[in-house]
Amino acid sequence: MAKRLRAIVFVAQKGGAGKTTLAAMLAVAAAQSGEKVLAIDDDPQGSLWAWGDRRDGNAQTGERLVVDRLAADRMRHLPALLDALAAKGFTLVVLDTAGVDDATTHQVIAGVDLCLMPA
């Protein structure tokens, strides 16, 4: 039986709360546990994407972990994107957002299964 795709977003109204670190570590742990993970960086700073670029080809997670960027204006298409990722066999999407309360963050929150707010 195929696993259902789940999507988790890390949000906070300020930077420096630990969203990127938690998103990266969750993505790695999930991939090491056999999940096929896409970590999406929606923060203009691009810290999660830069981290993913530095670890490209990591032997511990192989092809089970992909890190990419997605521009804020594309987030309105998140439901369709999640459907397409499920069709490609992804089982988990982890999203890292900017430290702001804006329309993009609200779109992401509305489209995921779980919203985590580091404190």
N, C-alpha and C positions, 0 to 999 in steps of 0.2 A: 504494500500500500504506500503510495507516494505521500510525502509530507506536505502539509499545507504551508504556503508562504505566509510568514508573519512579518510585520513591519514595526520597528521600534524607533522612536525619535527621542533625542536628548534636547531639551529646551531649558532656557533660563533667560531672564531679562537683562543679564549683564554678562560681559565676558569674564573669563578667568574662573568660572564656576566648576570646571572639570569636565565639560561636555565632550570635548574632543578626546581626552584621555580615556574616559569611560566608554565612548563609542568604539575607539580602537581596540581596547582590551576586550570588550564584549564580542566584537567581530572576530578577533583572534581565537578566543575561547570557543566560540561557536564553531568556527572552521576546524579547530583541532578536535572537536567532538563529532565531526562528520557532516556538519551543515554546509550547504553551499551558500555563501554569504556575499552580498554586495553592500559595501559601506559607501554611502553617498555623502559627499561634503557639499552642503548648501550654504556654507559660511564664506563670504567674500575673502576672508583671510586665507582660506585654503589650507589650513594646518593639517587636517585629516588627509587631504589629497597628497600633500607634500610627504607626510609620513608614509602613506601607501606607496608613493613613488620611490622612496628610499628603500623600502623593504621588498620591492618587486622580485618575484621568484623565490621567496622564502621557502625553504624546504619543509618547515613545520606545517604549513598550511597549503602548499602547492597551489593548485588552481581552484581550491575551494573558497578562496578569499580574493575578491576583486574590490579595488577602491577606485572611485571615480568622482568627478565633480558634476554638479547639475545646477545650472543657472536658476536664479530665483524665479524668473519669468516662465520657466518650464514646470514649476511645481503645480500649476493648475492641471497639468496632465498626469499627476501622480497616480490616480486610480488606473489609468490605462497602462502606465509604466509598470505598476505592480502586477497587473494581469500578464503583461508580456514577459516579465521576469519569472513568474510562476510557470509559464509555458516553457521557459528555457531551463527549468529545473532548479531555480534558486529556491531556498527554503527560508532565508532570513534576509531582510533588508534593515540596515542600521543607518539612521540619518543623523547627521550632525548639523545643527543650525547656528546662525549668528546669534549673538547675545542681545537680541532686540525683540520687542513685542510688535510685530507688524503683520500685514496681510499674508505674506508668504508663510510665516510661521503658523498662522492660523490654518492655512490650507494644508500644511503638512500634518498638523495635529489632527485635523478632521479626517485625513486619509489613512491613518495608521492604526494598528491594533493597540499599541501601548505608548504612552507618553511618560518619559522619566525626567524629573526636574532635580538635578543635583543641588544639594544644599550644604 
